[in-house]
């Protein structure tokens, strides 16, 4: 309650002060605005430069890390890929066995004609 009353009194005195000292208020405003703009510009320039540095740093770190870690829940997908690899290895082994069984014995014709020497 005290803060509310104090705030209302300060607001009333501030409004009266602006009307009573309008010329001095404008004089003060003219003197304060340029330094505020200069400091704001310096701050914005600094923050922009830091943002560019951070962006370059993030890009260089991303280029140095060729692979990112697996996302959460990737274990199921990894298991699926492991099973697929195991199935493909089994198929490859079966194909190699069938190729060994179908090999042509030596001495039989292979379908290619021999060149005369």
Secondary structure, DSSP 8 states (H G I E B T S, - for coil): -HHHHHHHHHHHHHHHHHHHTHHHHHHHHHHHHHHHHHHHHHHHHHHHHHHHHHHHHHHHHHHH-SS----TTHHHHHHHHHHHHHHHHHHHHHHHHHHHHT---TTS--S------
